Amino acid sequence: MPRLRVVVDIVGATPEHWAASLESLAELSDEGIEACGVVHSHAWPLVAKPEKGGATELHEQAQVLAQRGVKLVLCENTMRGAKLGKRDLMPFASTVSSAMGELVKRQTDGWSYLKP
């Protein structure tokens, strides 16, 4: 059986959308599917520290997912627009130069695409 991998596009502007995206990532992980959430645009609070306006109510859930191997990456273009540095991110988050580029690269590498 081929390895199943899904990249989740996290772009919504509300905590409800971010929570739904995290739930999708959790369900994928529960099924043994490798998952990565690409965070960009108005969704940046999902991975930002509280003192920078982070969504503290979702950080624990995101941390648990990271411990299970789910990756959450933030677009560096979004970071510039939001005036965030890497030090402003929660430890479970990493960065990519471009969300659109990352989504295309992963799909080209055989990852399925999901936008909750």
Steps between C-alpha positions, in 0.01 A plus 500: 500500500638845412588742778212741553587867551275806518583870500232714665455861387433711813402849390176594680464810714314359800591279796211272399664440163838432661339257744332317210835480322667356811217247530555395139872458571419293810266273304763446232761420765259258670475315168879471476517756219799734493370857522635853471306822558613800294399813691474833318312825458265575793565163668842598641373532864470120503879472531597837656594542866229651723686829545491544120125438476510122484191284533580363845178298515633280216868476589461192720319309225763605246780392736342156544479461122866598464595236757314248282710600197265747332690798359372858514688743279447875464556697181789749530314742270216499754754551778636813332149640456416430865840631617593166659843346541582135557544576871131602507380150412400218729766225524283252308500720186755534224505719189500474123590778259163496323168331585399474136839358408483246784151387400609451139825322594326255729231422243768448237667257743178298521328660801122532484354848557229583754342836581254456788 
